[in-house]
Amino acid sequence: MIRIGIIGESGDIPPELGKLAEEIGREIATRGAVLLTGGTSGVMEAVSRGAKSADGLVVGILPGDTLELANTYIDIPITTGLTFDYRSMILIHSSDAIIMVGGRNGTLGELSCAYLNKKPTVVVESSGGWAAQIKSIAYEGCYLDDRRNVELSFAQSAKEAVDIAFKSAHTGQ
């Protein structure tokens, strides 16, 4: 099964961001892929809710040693004993492709981790946060630096983002 990882902001999110994240989760589930998230709140909870609404399988890579942080839509909670930053590395390494939805500082760090590990990454520009700004500051419009580790892809909709992620997961690009 293809494993699609979602990176995005935690905490309270605007309703329109939640709706977009739910759409992404549904798209992933209807195509039979496993959804991986950080397992907590915000974008992670919304995308998980969307996947569950389409009978998808949701894995949450949790910080710390307790299951209490997992949102109610997680099927397989994995406690890591790690802080938020380090547990993100497990999420990135375990995914075949990454989709960035919105994002604050933590999401920016996850994007950097995906880039350094050459993971195909789709940035949903219409989701706001760092996702809306990356292209304007990216090296040559699609890389995080001059090493050109992996070309970032950009999408405007849930369907487009998942289409690109699936294609990238199959080709590794």
C-alpha positions in Angstrom: 0.0 0.0 0.0 1.1 3.5 -0.7 1.7 5.6 2.4 0.9 9.3 2.1 2.2 11.5 4.9 0.5 14.8 5.8 2.4 17.7 7.4 0.5 20.7 8.6 -0.3 22.9 11.6 -1.7 21.6 14.9 -4.1 23.4 17.3 -7.1 25.4 16.2 -7.3 25.9 12.5 -9.7 28.0 10.3 -12.8 26.1 9.1 -11.8 26.4 5.4 -8.4 24.8 6.2 -10.2 22.0 8.0 -12.5 21.4 5.1 -9.5 21.3 2.6 -7.7 18.8 4.9 -10.8 16.6 5.2 -11.0 16.5 1.4 -7.4 15.5 1.1 -8.0 12.7 3.7 -11.0 11.4 1.8 -9.1 11.5 -1.5 -6.2 9.4 0.0 -8.6 6.9 1.5 -10.8 6.4 -1.6 -7.6 5.5 -3.5 -6.6 2.8 -1.0 -3.5 4.4 0.5 -2.5 4.6 4.1 -2.7 8.0 5.7 0.2 8.9 8.1 0.0 12.0 10.3 1.5 13.4 13.5 -1.7 12.0 15.1 -2.7 15.1 17.1 -4.9 18.1 16.4 -5.5 20.7 13.7 -4.7 19.6 10.1 -3.8 16.2 11.4 -7.2 15.7 12.9 -9.1 17.1 10.0 -7.3 15.0 7.4 -7.7 11.9 9.6 -11.5 12.6 9.9 -11.7 12.9 6.1 -9.9 9.5 5.6 -12.1 7.8 8.2 -15.3 9.1 6.5 -14.1 7.1 3.4 -13.1 4.0 5.5 -9.4 4.7 5.2 -6.6 3.5 7.4 -5.0 6.2 9.5 -1.7 5.9 11.3 -0.7 8.5 13.9 3.0 9.0 14.8 2.7 10.5 18.2 5.1 12.5 20.3 5.8 11.2 23.8 4.8 7.9 25.5 1.0 8.4 25.8 -1.9 7.6 23.6 -3.8 10.5 25.1 -2.6 13.0 22.4 -4.1 10.9 19.6 -7.1 12.3 17.8 -10.2 10.1 17.8 -9.8 9.2 14.1 -6.4 7.3 14.5 -6.6 3.6 13.8 -3.0 2.8 14.6 -1.4 5.1 17.2 2.4 4.8 17.4 4.0 6.3 20.5 7.6 7.3 19.8 8.8 8.6 23.2 10.1 11.6 21.2 9.4 15.3 21.1 7.3 16.8 18.3 10.4 17.6 16.2 12.0 14.2 16.2 8.8 12.2 15.8 8.3 14.1 12.5 11.4 12.3 11.2 9.7 9.0 11.6 6.6 10.3 9.8 8.8 11.5 6.9 10.9 8.4 6.6 7.8 6.1 6.7 5.9 8.0 3.9 6.2 7.4 0.1 5.1 11.0 -0.5 4.4 14.0 1.6 1.6 16.6 1.3 2.1 20.0 3.0 -1.1 21.7 4.2 -0.9 25.2 5.6 1.8 25.2 8.3 3.7 27.1 10.9 7.2 26.8 12.1 7.0 23.1 12.9 5.6 22.3 9.5 8.4 24.2 7.9 10.9 22.0 9.8 9.0 18.9 8.5 9.3 20.3 4.9 13.0 20.7 5.4 13.3 17.1 6.7 11.4 15.8 3.7 13.6 17.8 1.3 16.8 16.6 2.9 15.6 13.0 2.7 14.5 13.4 -1.0 10.9 12.6 -0.3 8.5 13.7 -3.1 6.5 16.6 -1.6 3.4 18.4 -2.7 2.7 21.8 -1.3 -0.9 22.9 -1.3 -0.5 26.6 -1.9 -4.2 27.4 -1.4 -4.0 26.1 2.2 -2.3 29.3 3.5 0.5 29.4 6.1 4.0 28.5 4.9 2.5 26.4 2.1 1.3 29.6 0.5 4.7 31.2 0.7 7.2 28.5 -0.2 7.1 29.0 -3.9 7.9 32.7 -3.7 11.1 32.0 -1.7 12.1 28.7 -3.2 15.4 28.4 -5.1 14.5 28.4 -8.8 10.8 28.3 -7.6 10.9 24.6 -6.7 13.8 23.7 -4.5 14.7 24.6 -0.9 18.4 25.2 -1.8 21.0 24.9 -4.6 21.5 21.2 -4.0 18.2 20.5 -5.8 17.6 17.4 -3.6 14.0 17.0 -4.8 11.8 19.2 -6.8 8.8 20.5 -4.8 5.4 20.1 -6.5 2.6 22.6 -6.0 -1.2 22.1 -6.0 -4.2 24.3 -5.5 -6.8 21.6 -4.6 -7.2 18.4 -2.6 -7.6 16.3 -5.8 -4.6 17.8 -7.5 -2.4 17.4 -4.4 -3.3 13.7 -4.1 -3.0 13.1 -7.8 0.6 14.4 -7.7 1.4 12.6 -4.5 0.3 9.3 -5.9 2.2 9.8 -9.1 5.3 10.8 -7.1 4.9 7.8 -4.8 5.0 5.5 -7.8 7.9 7.1 -9.5 9.9 8.4 -6.5 10.0 11.9 -8.0 
